[in-house]
């Protein structure tokens, strides 16, 4: 066995090793009790005396080199990870579970409410969040001096065209009625914007659902029936409703709608301010001027409209006391829905 040949061969041999087992085999082959180094050492006494010293040094050098190579290889196998070191992937190892997300509670409520109205024959229509002044105010019979037109109550956009971020979803009434003629039954979910200071019950952006129905012979009692069916579906069969006279420029007569307090069932508590009632939406019979603006004859057609705040409904339904929770993206809150 030529020791120089062995020295040359170990480099190539160890380079091809890719597993711990392979490396162990290599170690046993060379450094094991009956390995090549042991054999070489054992052959020393058979050599002529004058060669023994030099040969012994070469065997030592080989031994040192092998130790070095093995140590280096061990390190590189460890570095390339346990998988590579063991030479096989562990298919039984549990994977990294992908966390499944879900719809935002506001989206869930919107879907739920739209579903309720769709089952009663309403179509769902959306409109743009950037709206013109006509659709947001004028078409809806909101006079020029109305406080909601003030820059403190509406976000106006720069530019000549009098564009704004819609302050309610009612302008979609105008958009739909300009294009389509009755009979119409439509609900409109979407974002609205108002320059309000943010607190537990105000946000500069929130969601509304507008609804309206237009046909021949539509009466206030139809509005009551539809809204009662809606409130029962959302808050439960035992819920009570009341209509309070109110004023909106785009409806006449107008009413605010309350439900019996879902916490105290009408007895009076801190949530309802001891009134026993919670306001949930605004409504009324569509004003003749609105019909005139969109070219529908108010002598032939009548209709009702209503508008509700989605976050408010969600807060009442789930007992949430701060609107900011919907927009802070805190998963500890969102995961509860
Ligand atoms: N647009 C009103 C608001 O943002 C809500 C509303 C009230 C809508 C009465 C209606 C309605 O359609 O009839 O406060």
Boltz pocket constraint, residues with backbone or C-beta under 6 A from the ligand:
constraints:
  - pocket:
      binder: B
      contacts: [[A, 167], [A, 168], [A, 169], [A, 170], [A, 210], [A, 211], [A, 248], [A, 250], [A, 251], [A, 255], [A, 281], [A, 282], [A, 283], [A, 284], [A, 305], [A, 306], [A, 307], [A, 308]]
      max_distance: 6.0
